[in-house]
Amino acid sequence: MVTLRCGGSLNTAKRRQGIMNSTKSQMEPEGAVYKTLLESTKAIPWKIDWASKQFTYIGPQIQELLGWTPESWMTVNDWADRMHPEDREAVVTFCVAQSQAGVDHEADYRALTRDGGYVWIRDVVHVVRKDGEVESLVGFMFDISERKRIEEEVQRLQHELEALSFRDGLTDVSNRRMFDQVMEREWFSAYRSSQPLSLILLDIDFFKQFNDHYGHLAGDECLKRVANLLDGAASRPRDFVARYGGEEFVLVLPETEADAAAVVAERCRELILGDMIPHEYSEVGPYLSISLGVSTITPTDRDSMTHFISTADQALSRAKQGGRNRASV
C-alpha cells in the first residue's frame, strides 16, 4: 500500500514537471516579458544613454498620448524641443544638473502634442551609475493633465475665497479687513517716498431713519447704490474705496494733497445728492446725503497711522455738527 502511494506521488510529480517544462519552453525571454508588461501600462517608460544623449528606448504609449511616434524620439533635443517654451529652460537646467550629480528626480512640464496642443507630464527619472559614472537615465512619463486641472481649479477657488474674504458681501466694495491692509501699505509707502496721503471718512446722513421708514431691503439697496457711486468717484488706479462699517465708507487717496482730496470729497457728496434717492425723514433735505471728514498727512517718524485715521473721524464729526451734507477737514 505504501509503495503504491509513493509510486502514485512520483508519477504525479513527473507529470507536473513535464507541464512546467512545456510551459517554460513556450514562454518569451525574460526581457521581452518585462517589455510587454511596461508597454501595457499607462506610464510611458524610456531610457537615455548618457554618453550619446540618445534615446535607446521609449514606450509606444507616447504616440497615443502626444502623437509623436517612438521613432521620432532620437535625442534629448527632441525631448527639450517638445516642451512648452515657458517650462523649457527651468526644467532642462534642473534635470541636467540632477542627472550630472547622479540624483534621482522628478519634473513637471507641458509637453507639445503633434497637433500643437500641450499635455502636462510628470517625468520620474532614475540615474543609473556604473563605476561611479553616470551611464544612463531610465524613467517614466505620466500624464498628469487631470491632476493639474484639479490643482488649478482648487487654486482658483482658493483665490476666489480669498478675494471674497476681502469684499463686503452686500455692497461688493472692499471691506474693513481689506481697508486695514491697504491703509498700512499706503501709510508706509507715503512714509518712504515722503508723499502726501489723504483719507476721506463718510457717513450717510440719518440712515437709521431711512431704514425705519423704507425698510431694511430698501436700506440695503441704498448702501449698494452709494458704494457704486463712491467707487466711480475714486478714479485713479491706487484710489481705494471700502465699506468701513454700517453706513460708513472710507476712501484712501495715495499721493493726494489736501486740496485735491477736498475736490474728491465734494465730488462724492455731489454724486450721492445728485442721484436723488428719496429720503423723506432726513433733516437735511428730500434726498439722501452724506457727511465727510477729510484728513491729509505726509507721514514722519513722529506720526501714527491710528491717530491719522482718528483725525478723519474727528473731521467727520465736525461735518455732522455743522449741519451735515458737507465735508470738513
Rosetta blueprint (number, residue, H / E / L):
1 M L
2 V H
3 T H
4 L H
5 R H
6 C H
7 G H
8 G H
9 S H
10 L H
11 N H
12 T H
13 A H
14 K H
15 R H
16 R H
17 Q H
18 G H
19 I H
20 M H
21 N H
22 S H
23 T H
24 K H
25 S H
26 Q H
27 M L
28 E L
29 P L
30 E H
31 G H
32 A H
33 V H
34 Y H
35 K H
36 T H
37 L H
38 L H
39 E H
40 S L
41 T L
42 K L
43 A L
44 I E
45 P E
46 W E
47 K E
48 I E
49 D E
50 W L
51 A L
52 S L
53 K L
54 Q E
55 F E
56 T E
57 Y E
58 I E
59 G L
60 P L
61 Q H
62 I H
63 Q H
64 E H
65 L H
66 L H
67 G L
68 W L
69 T L
70 P H
71 E H
72 S H
73 W L
74 M L
75 T E
76 V H
77 N H
78 D H
79 W H
80 A H
81 D H
82 R L
83 M E
84 H L
85 P H
86 E H
87 D H
88 R H
89 E H
90 A H
91 V H
92 V H
93 T H
94 F H
95 C H
96 V H
97 A H
98 Q H
99 S H
100 Q H
101 A L
102 G L
103 V L
104 D L
105 H E
106 E E
107 A E
108 D E
109 Y E
110 R E
111 A E
112 L E
113 T L
114 R L
115 D L
116 G L
117 G L
118 Y E
119 V E
120 W E
121 I E
122 R E
123 D E
124 V E
125 V E
126 H E
127 V E
128 V E
129 R E
130 K E
131 D L
132 G L
133 E E
134 V E
135 E E
136 S E
137 L E
138 V E
139 G E
140 F E
141 M E
142 F E
143 D E
144 I L
145 S H
146 E H
147 R H
148 K H
149 R H
150 I H
151 E H
152 E H
153 E H
154 V H
155 Q H
156 R H
157 L H
158 Q H
159 H H
160 E H
161 L H
162 E H
163 A H
164 L H
165 S H
166 F L
167 R E
168 D L
169 G L
170 L L
171 T L
172 D L
173 V L
174 S E
175 N L
176 R H
177 R H
178 M H
179 F H
180 D H
181 Q H
182 V H
183 M H
184 E H
185 R H
186 E H
187 W H
188 F H
189 S H
190 A H
191 Y H
192 R H
193 S H
194 S L
195 Q L
196 P L
197 L E
198 S E
199 L E
200 I E
201 L E
202 L E
203 D E
204 I E
205 D L
206 F L
207 F H
208 K H
209 Q H
210 F H
211 N H
212 D H
213 H H
214 Y H
215 G L
216 H H
217 L H
218 A H
219 G H
220 D H
221 E H
222 C H
223 L H
224 K H
225 R H
226 V H
227 A H
228 N H
229 L H
230 L H
231 D H
232 G H
233 A H
234 A L
235 S L
236 R L
237 P L
238 R L
239 D L
240 F E
241 V E
242 A E
243 R E
244 Y E
245 G E
246 G L
247 E L
248 E E
249 F E
250 V E
251 L E
252 V E
253 L E
254 P E
255 E L
256 T L
257 E L
258 A H
259 D H
260 A H
261 A H
262 A H
263 V H
264 V H
265 A H
266 E H
267 R H
268 C H
269 R H
270 E H
271 L H
272 I H
273 L H
274 G H
275 D L
276 M L
277 I L
278 P E
279 H L
280 E L
281 Y L
282 S L
283 E L
284 V L
285 G L
286 P L
287 Y E
288 L L
289 S L
290 I E
291 S E
292 L E
293 G E
294 V E
295 S E
296 T E
297 I E
298 T L
299 P L
300 T L
301 D L
302 R L
303 D L
304 S L
305 M H
306 T H
307 H H
308 F H
309 I H
310 S H
311 T H
312 A H
313 D H
314 Q H
315 A H
316 L H
317 S H
318 R H
319 A H
320 K H
321 Q H
322 G L
323 G L
324 R L
325 N L
326 R L
327 A E
328 S E
329 V L
